[in-house]
Amino acid sequence: MEYDIGGTMSSYWLDPNRVLWCSDYTGTSTFEIIEEDDSRYDPKLLFLNYEMKPTGKRGKFKVHKITKYIKIYPSNWTGEWSSWPTLKLHFRNGELQDYEDITGK
């Protein structure tokens, strides 16, 4: 299943060959609900009585085959909003086709 790109680029990597990769943690943990009769159950936690259990599997990176335009900008910018460095990237099937500096536009 492919997800729409969103959030930060910390989950993505653009390699030197212009291919976009994303992290995939499918199957690396399971979700266990802690029932009221379990000694680990805490009534003060209400709906937070659960644990994530590691399965021993490791995450991996896979090509993120999106086709769309996205905008990226630095996470730490102390300048004016109007001069915030912004790039528009064009991806086709996960490969960077083109980019444009749209700072201040």
WOUR-V507248 format. One record per pair of residues at least 4 apart in sequence whose ideal C-beta (glycine too) atoms are under 6 Angstrom apart, sorted by the first residue. I is the first residue (numbers start at 0). J is the second residue. If there is no record, write none. Layout:
I_J ; I_J
//
This chain:
4_65 ; 4_69 ; 10_21 ; 10_22 ; 11_21 ; 12_20 ; 13_19 ; 14_18 ; 17_94 ; 17_95 ; 18_62 ; 18_93 ; 18_94 ; 19_63 ; 19_93 ; 20_60 ; 21_63 ; 22_58 ; 22_60 ; 23_59 ; 23_61 ; 24_58 ; 26_56 ; 27_56 ; 27_58 ; 28_51 ; 28_52 ; 28_53 ; 28_54 ; 29_52 ; 31_50 ; 31_52 ; 32_49 ; 33_37 ; 33_39 ; 33_40 ; 33_48 ; 35_40 ; 40_48 ; 44_48 ; 62_93 ; 63_93 ; 64_92 ; 64_93 ; 65_90 ; 66_91 ; 66_92 ; 68_87 ; 68_89 ; 69_88 ; 70_85 ; 70_87 ; 71_86 ; 72_83 ; 72_84 ; 72_85 ; 76_83 ; 78_82 ; 81_103 ; 84_102 ; 85_101 ; 85_102 ; 86_98 ; 86_100 ; 87_99 ; 87_101 ; 88_98 ; 89_96 ; 89_97 ; 90_95 ; 91_96
//
